[in-house]
Amino acid sequence: IGQEVVGLFCMILLTLTALVANIVVMVIILKTPLFRKFIFVCHLCVVNLLSAIFLMPLGIISSSSCFNWVIYSIAECKAVIFLNICFISASILTICIISVERYYYIVHPLRYEVKMTIRLAVAGVVFIWVKSVLITVLALVAWPHGNGATSASRCTVYWSPGAHKKVFVILFSITCFILPTIIILAVYSSIYRVARTASLQQAPVPAQAVAPRHRCDSIASQVTILTARILMLPRLIPDRLLGSNKAILTLVLIVGQFLCCWLPFFAFHLHSSVPLVTVGGGHGEMVVTWIAYSSFAVNPFFYGLLNRQIREELARLRRSCLNHPLGQELCLSISEASVQENFLQFLQRATCTLETHTSCISPSPRNRLDQTTTSFPTPGQVPEESS
């Protein structure tokens, strides 16, 4: 009984976290006009929110022994499986598109600025839902008809009857997990190489340390110059390495979170589809299913609140709601910030020759193009052809 209570509490907590976190990120994005460029992040929050409203409560009913009395009809069971597969597919495909968008922002900034339009974003959202609905329809093909009924705990893909189950599970895993995972790993590996190249660059020594105004050949003067150089370099290079390492850590966390949530789920269903293999019943499926559902609760943190623009806007809203004075204005100007700038702000900071203390944010790709005489390109960035 104690385990049942703890499990039920954790499932309810995950559901409430998904509801609150996704609503907060969506409100911030929709409230600020320029934040509406985060269309794929907003769409991910929509999918997560729909899952928290419809899918996760159904998961609680299917997973907890407190609801063993719930019986689904064939039509109701089909609806549950439709929601399950459709929302899972839409969530993973949206994460995949977000990774591709970030890749183009870092490696092909000019192409991103020109081609990343509202029409293209809408086309991407339509593609996500069309593919999700199609793969869900395949799951319901050859589903048994009639007036039968089944327990809520057995209304899942794992318990689905019919010979088509094996084919569907393999197709579902390839199209909605294996291929997106390959794309995500390839994209973030490219971004990692950019971060790694940036971290290996050495920061230039300030002009004051290299060429003092009054050169003197005395021993005391030479000691002073050497001391200044030794004291200045450790401050510059670690700052650049730290910034790039934070970007690398961010990439590792995002990829690791994705694999931790979805790899057990698809591995379980692929293993269960193999003939002559006996897999633990409802308990094993419940564990991997809720590990996957936890993605709906943590996604708004990794793809929304991890962004400094969204965090600072959230702080503004909180102070406004509490009627606290804003105090000193934030240095970040949202009207001048670019779409994905804060996600890889450490990358961009690491590629600057020397960041001033009065600047809070690196210039956007478009502004960097206007400063070609004083700035350096991002290491690993693909040069664009000027028209």
FIMI-766105 format. One record per residue (C-alpha): y, x, z; residue in one letter. Coordinates in pm, whole numbers, padded with zeros to 5 digits, always signed. Layout:
N
YXZA
...
! end
This chain:
387
+00000+00000+00000I
+00238+00285+00080G
+00190+00440-00265Q
+00249+00104-00428E
+00577+00061-00239V
+00694+00413-00323V
+00601+00368-00689G
+00776+00033-00709L
+01086+00181-00543F
+01095+00473-00790C
+01060+00241-01090M
+01339+00014-00967I
+01560+00318-00892L
+01507+00456-01243L
+01591+00118-01394T
+01913+00083-01192L
+02013+00442-01274T
+01961+00376-01644A
+02171+00060-01625L
+02465+00215-01439V
+02475+00555-01613A
+02454+00417-01966N
+02716+00150-01898I
+02956+00411-01755V
+02922+00644-02054V
+02958+00355-02301M
+03273+00228-02127V
+03431+00575-02135I
+03352+00623-02504I
+03473+00279-02609L
+03783+00287-02387K
+03923+00605-02539T
+03986+00564-02914P
+03916+00925-03012L
+03596+00919-02812F
+03460+00669-03061R
+03366+00968-03273K
+03075+01003-03029F
+02905+00727-03223I
+02552+00865-03192F
+02590+00932-02819V
+02720+00577-02779C
+02428+00447-02985H
+02185+00639-02764L
+02341+00471-02461C
+02300+00132-02631V
+01929+00197-02689V
+01886+00320-02332N
+02070+00017-02197L
+01858-00225-02397L
+01550-00047-02270S
+01674-00075-01911A
+01742-00447-01955I
+01426-00552-02140F
+01167-00276-02150L
+01175-00118-01803M
+01148-00450-01610P
+00846-00535-01825L
+00711-00191-01741G
+00749-00269-01371I
+00551-00591-01417I
+00278-00406-01609S
+00258-00112-01367S
+00279-00269-01023S
-00019-00443-00863S
+00227-00692-00715C
+00234-00861-01056F
-00139-00874-01130N
-00111-01251-01153W
+00113-01229-01463V
-00073-01329-01780I
+00070-01286-02129Y
-00016-01492-02431S
-00089-01317-02760I
+00265-01384-02882A
+00420-01255-02559E
+00203-00944-02569C
+00313-00877-02926K
+00676-00907-02819A
+00623-00657-02535V
+00458-00402-02764I
+00729-00457-03027F
+01005-00378-02775L
+00815-00080-02639N
+00754+00095-02970I
+01088-00002-03124C
+01307+00127-02838F
+01103+00445-02794I
+01130+00520-03165S
+01504+00443-03176A
+01574+00664-02874S
+01386+00967-03008I
+01531+00937-03358L
+01884+00913-03216T
+01830+01229-03012I
+01707+01400-03328C
+02019+01298-03522I
+02244+01415-03237I
+02083+01759-03254S
+02138+01777-03631V
+02500+01669-03585E
+02557+01948-03332R
+02395+02200-03566Y
+02638+02116-03845Y
+02931+02125-03605Y
+02849+02482-03500I
+02707+02640-03816V
+02886+02440-04089H
+03218+02332-03934P
+03396+02267-04266L
+03109+02061-04401R
+03096+01868-04073Y
+03468+01788-04080E
+03450+01665-04439V
+03119+01479-04448K
+03091+01339-04096M
+03250+01000-04171T
+03212+00658-04016I
+03015+00545-04322R
+02765+00827-04279L
+02733+00755-03907A
+02669+00386-03971V
+02409+00479-04234A
+02237+00698-03976G
+02227+00413-03724V
+02086+00174-03986V
+01820+00430-04079F
+01716+00462-03715I
+01664+00089-03669W
+01494+00033-04006V
+01245+00311-03937K
+01188+00189-03582S
+01122-00169-03693V
+00889-00058-03973L
+00677+00161-03747I
+00662-00126-03497T
+00543-00370-03761V
+00259-00132-03840L
+00148-00157-03479A
+00112-00534-03508L
-00083-00527-03833V
-00436-00665-03793A
-00355-00770-03438W
-00604-01038-03327P
-00479-01396-03359H
-00564-01701-03156G
-00475-01864-02828N
-00614-01592-02608G
-00439-01436-02309A
-00437-01097-02144T
-00323-00941-01820S
+00023-00787-01824A
-00124-00450-01728S
-00338-00450-02042R
-00062-00547-02282C
-00002-00195-02415T
-00089+00016-02715V
-00359+00190-02511Y
-00543-00139-02452W
-00479-00279-02799S
-00798-00388-02977P
-00888-00324-03339G
-00987-00027-03549A
-00629+00025-03664H
-00528+00162-03323K
-00632+00521-03401K
-00448+00525-03735V
-00135+00377-03582F
-00127+00615-03285V
-00155+00917-03514I
+00112+00784-03751L
+00339+00686-03461F
+00305+01028-03300S
+00377+01215-03622I
+00679+01014-03733T
+00838+00950-03393C
+00755+01265-03199F
+00603+01557-03389I
+00850+01561-03681L
+01158+01496-03460P
+01041+01767-03221T
+01008+02018-03505I
+01361+01931-03623I
+01504+01956-03270I
+01338+02292-03204L
+01450+02432-03540A
+01807+02311-03494V
+01850+02434-03138Y
+01681+02763-03226S
+01953+02817-03487S
+02221+02732-03231I
+02050+02966-02984Y
+02071+03250-03234R
+02444+03185-03268V
+02482+03195-02890A
+02271+03508-02866R
+02475+03685-03132T
+02794+03587-02953A
+02665+03721-02622S
+02585+04060-02780L
+02934+04107-02914Q
+03149+04339-02711Q
+03492+04231-02604A
+03779+04448-02729P
+03970+04652-02477V
+04328+04530-02416P
+04603+04722-02585A
+04747+04827-02248Q
+04421+05000-02160A
+04367+05162-02498V
+04716+05287-02574A
+04949+05322-02275P
+05318+05323-02348R
+05386+05668-02199H
+05104+05910-02270R
+05070+06200-02033C
+04816+06480-02041D
+04813+06538-01669S
+04488+06501-01477I
+04631+06221-01266A
+04733+06028-01578S
+04389+06067-01740Q
+04220+05946-01421V
+04448+05643-01415T
+04366+05555-01778I
+03991+05591-01724L
+04006+05386-01405T
+04196+05109-01585A
+03938+05098-01862R
+03646+05090-01619I
+03804+04810-01419L
+03901+04600-01721M
+03574+04605-01917L
+03348+04463-01645P
+03584+04167-01621R
+03583+04095-01994L
+03223+04143-02102I
+03055+03950-01817P
+03289+03655-01882D
+03176+03645-02243R
+02809+03690-02151L
+02834+03424-01881L
+02988+03175-02121G
+02718+03229-02382S
+02442+03222-02121N
+02567+02884-02003K
+02545+02756-02359A
+02191+02891-02389I
+02098+02733-02056L
+02237+02403-02178T
+02021+02418-02490L
+01710+02505-02288V
+01771+02218-02046L
+01817+01963-02323I
+01508+02069-02517V
+01306+02101-02196G
+01409+01756-02077Q
+01307+01603-02409F
+00963+01768-02406L
+00897+01693-02039C
+00969+01323-02091C
+00789+01258-02418W
+00513+01518-02457L
+00286+01368-02185P
+00327+01018-02331F
+00227+01107-02686F
-00039+01355-02575A
-00203+01081-02367F
-00211+00831-02654H
-00330+01089-02907L
-00608+01194-02669H
-00705+00834-02604S
-00738+00765-02977S
-01001+01035-03024V
-01350+00883-03055P
-01605+00942-02780L
-01332+01045-02537V
-01289+00860-02212T
-00938+00863-02069V
-00833+00732-01731G
-00727+00368-01755G
-00415+00201-01639G
-00312+00456-01377H
-00290+00747-01621G
-00103+00538-01875E
+00137+00413-01607M
+00228+00769-01504V
+00298+00900-01855V
+00479+00579-01950T
+00724+00605-01663W
+00776+00974-01725I
+00880+00869-02076A
+01094+00582-01942Y
+01279+00830-01720S
+01437+00958-02042S
+01641+00636-02059F
+01791+00722-01719A
+01861+01094-01772V
+01985+01079-02132N
+02338+00963-02036P
+02367+01268-01809F
+02243+01522-02064F
+02421+01377-02368Y
+02720+01208-02205G
+02826+01326-01861L
+02738+01686-01946L
+03038+01677-02178N
+03356+01790-02006R
+03578+01545-02193Q
+03371+01251-02071I
+03355+01388-01715R
+03731+01434-01697E
+03795+01089-01839E
+03555+00950-01579L
+03756+01130-01310A
+04076+00973-01447R
+03921+00627-01434L
+03791+00682-01082R
+04131+00795-00955R
+04297+00506-01134S
+04057+00254-00979C
+04109+00402-00633L
+04488+00405-00686N
+04504+00776-00621H
+04777+00983-00788P
+04659+01181-01082L
+04839+01488-00948G
+04860+01778-01182Q
+04787+01677-01540E
+04462+01804-01680L
+04498+02088-01924C
+04257+01931-02171L
+04431+01715-02429S
+04185+01456-02552I
+04392+01388-02862S
+04346+01751-02965E
+03982+01788-02865A
+03712+01779-03126S
+03392+01578-03119V
+03130+01814-02983Q
+03366+02083-02857E
+03271+02064-02494N
+02898+02068-02547F
+02917+02422-02679L
+03251+02526-02533Q
+03083+02838-02396F
+02973+02938-02746L
+03325+02909-02877Q
+03469+03086-02575R
+03223+03371-02622A
+03337+03425-02981T
+03708+03456-02901C
+03847+03808-02889T
+04022+03756-02559L
+04072+03418-02390E
+04401+03365-02212T
+04413+03219-01865H
+04661+02952-01969T
+04418+02796-02214S
+04159+02547-02089C
+03967+02496-02411I
+03890+02689-02725S
+04053+02568-03045P
+03867+02321-03258S
+03702+02435-03582P
+03988+02290-03785R
+04248+02476-03576N
+04049+02799-03596R
+04073+02780-03974L
+04450+02775-03944D
+04444+03089-03730Q
+04238+03318-03951T
+04479+03604-03894T
+04419+03614-03519T
+04068+03475-03464S
+03714+03571-03549F
+03439+03351-03697P
+03151+03235-03486T
+02860+03482-03515P
+02584+03330-03722G
+02817+03072-03870Q
+02757+03002-04237V
+03073+03074-04437P
+03203+02773-04628E
+03333+02783-04982E
+03698+02699-05010S
+03786+02443-05270S
! end
